[in-house]
């Protein structure tokens, strides 16, 4: 890949990271060594990806906690009596 192709490659990865709703298309790793001029950009992208992974793990933990809480609510029984307060 030329420098221009590497730039487009990083543009794509950054765009997918910026837009969580974006459907990532399959991609293939470059077949040529990365030019040294992209090293800082690659490191910055890696840090952002690691931050995103940590955010997703926190969200998964929160959802898991909510599911545990919801599962504690007993199921409604069809044969259970229902009372309606018509006075108060």
MONORKA-V989321 format. One record per residue. N is the residue number from 0. OMEGA is omega in whole degrees, 0 to 359 (* if undefined). BURIAL is I if it has 9 or more other ideal C-beta (glycine too) atoms within 8 Angstrom, else O. D_FIRST is the distance of its C-alpha to the first C-alpha in whole Angstrom. Layout:
N,OMEGA,BURIAL,D_FIRST + N,OMEGA,BURIAL,D_FIRST
This chain:
0,176,O,0 + 1,177,O,4 + 2,179,O,7 + 3,180,O,8 + 4,177,I,5 + 5,178,I,6 + 6,179,I,10 + 7,178,O,10 + 8,179,I,9 + 9,176,I,12 + 10,181,O,14 + 11,180,I,14 + 12,180,I,16 + 13,179,I,18 + 14,179,I,19 + 15,178,I,20 + 16,180,I,22 + 17,185,O,24 + 18,184,O,25 + 19,181,O,27 + 20,182,O,28 + 21,177,O,25 + 22,182,O,24 + 23,176,O,21 + 24,177,O,19 + 25,179,O,18 + 26,180,O,14 + 27,179,O,12 + 28,178,O,10 + 29,181,I,7 + 30,180,O,7 + 31,178,O,6 + 32,178,O,8 + 33,176,I,8 + 34,183,O,9 + 35,182,O,13 + 36,181,O,13 + 37,184,I,12 + 38,180,O,15 + 39,179,O,18 + 40,179,O,16 + 41,179,I,15 + 42,179,O,19 + 43,178,O,20 + 44,179,I,19 + 45,179,O,20 + 46,178,O,23 + 47,178,I,24 + 48,179,I,23 + 49,176,O,25 + 50,179,O,28 + 51,179,I,27 + 52,179,O,28 + 53,178,O,31 + 54,181,O,32 + 55,178,O,32 + 56,177,O,34 + 57,178,O,37 + 58,177,O,37 + 59,179,O,37 + 60,180,O,40 + 61,179,O,42 + 62,178,O,42 + 63,178,O,43 + 64,179,O,46 + 65,179,O,47 + 66,177,O,47 + 67,180,O,49 + 68,180,O,51 + 69,181,O,51 + 70,177,O,52 + 71,180,O,55 + 72,181,O,57 + 73,176,O,59 + 74,176,O,59 + 75,178,O,62 + 76,180,O,65 + 77,183,O,66 + 78,180,O,70 + 79,179,O,69 + 80,176,O,72 + 81,182,O,71 + 82,180,O,73 + 83,180,O,73 + 84,181,O,75 + 85,182,O,77 + 86,190,O,79 + 87,*,O,77
